[in-house]
Amino acid sequence: MDIGIFTTTFKRKTLGECLDAVSASGIRAVQFDLLSAQMPEDASTLNAENAAAIAAEHSSRGIRIVCVNGCFNMAHPDAQQRRAGLAYLRRLAMHCDSLGTDVITLCTGTRHSECMWWPHAENESAQAWRDMLETVSAAAKIGEEHGVTMAFEPEVSNVINTPRKARKLLDEVRSPRLKVCMDGANIFLKGQLPRMKEVLNEAFDLLGDDIVIAHAKDLDRDGEAGQVAAGFGKLDYGLYCELFRKFGYAGTLVLHGLSEAQVPTSAAFVRERIPSPLLGRGPT
């Protein structure tokens, strides 16, 4: 298991400068975002040539792209918005091979029309589930067509806001190309923080065998709160990392929700809690 980071943590004018900062931090794995290459988020300008150039920028510095950000609002109330998101996802999937990765991260979304990470009262509705399920199923098909794994993340403000709902989604879609991005700071509904051990254990019991990428940040309270740098909050990282070991995950823990100044402290904090048999091992 190794430490990674979102490329967007480092705000620079060029991708090269961004990756120089990643390299200087001692981190050698990233979750890549098109914004870090000054490209439109809809992937409208991404092609085989510039995707290969992006990959070359990373490899020349010994940095791996372990996944690429493909988030859009998969439960948006406007069907046209969902279709546009799928078109973007298809363009991204088409060039993952050139980018050097086969994992795209997803957000199951919300009925809130302004932000895919904001809660909404209709997220619990049957229609929200149907729209999200249809969109996620289409994303999984894109993954199957292009040999790319789509990794969605259970988040308290989204339609898939619990590990149990994540398990239900996996069971309904039944695609080998639909997997999970685990973020322990995003699964605590209001009132659940005192039951941290129980909640984390249940999440891994339900989803542990389907985790293909993992995030490392923290939370300072329960509910919509997981935007604290790892090591600066309340998440039991000893248990969190031990559960990865238990379920055989030896991939990357991707830092995010932190400032550039917090990177050294958070990276050291997480690295110290990775069980020694997994420390330094690459992805499985």
Sequence and secondary structure as in RCSB ss.txt:
>XXXX:A:sequence
MDIGIFTTTFKRKTLGECLDAVSASGIRAVQFDLLSAQMPEDASTLNAENAAAIAAEHSSRGIRIVCVNGCFNMA
HPDAQQRRAGLAYLRRLAMHCDSLGTDVITLCTGTRHSECMWWPHAENESAQAWRDMLETVSAAAKIGEEHGVTM
AFEPEVSNVINTPRKARKLLDEVRSPRLKVCMDGANIFLKGQLPRMKEVLNEAFDLLGDDIVIAHAKDLDRDGEA
GQVAAGFGKLDYGLYCELFRKFGYAGTLVLHGLSEAQVPTSAAFVRERIPSPLLGRGPT
>XXXX:A:secstr
 EEEEEGGGS  SSHHHHHHHHHHTT  EEEE GGGGT  TT TT  HHHHHHHHHHHHTTT EEEEEE    TT
 S HHHHHHHHHHHHHHHHTHHHHT  EEEE    S SS TTS  GGGGSHHHHHHHHHHHHHHHHHHHHHT EE
EE   TTSSS SHHHHHHHHHHH  TTEEEEEEGGG   TT GGGHHHHHHHHHHHHGGGEEEEEE B SSSSS 
  B TTSSS  HHHHHHHHHHTT  SEEEE SS GGGHHHHHHHHHHHS TTTTT    
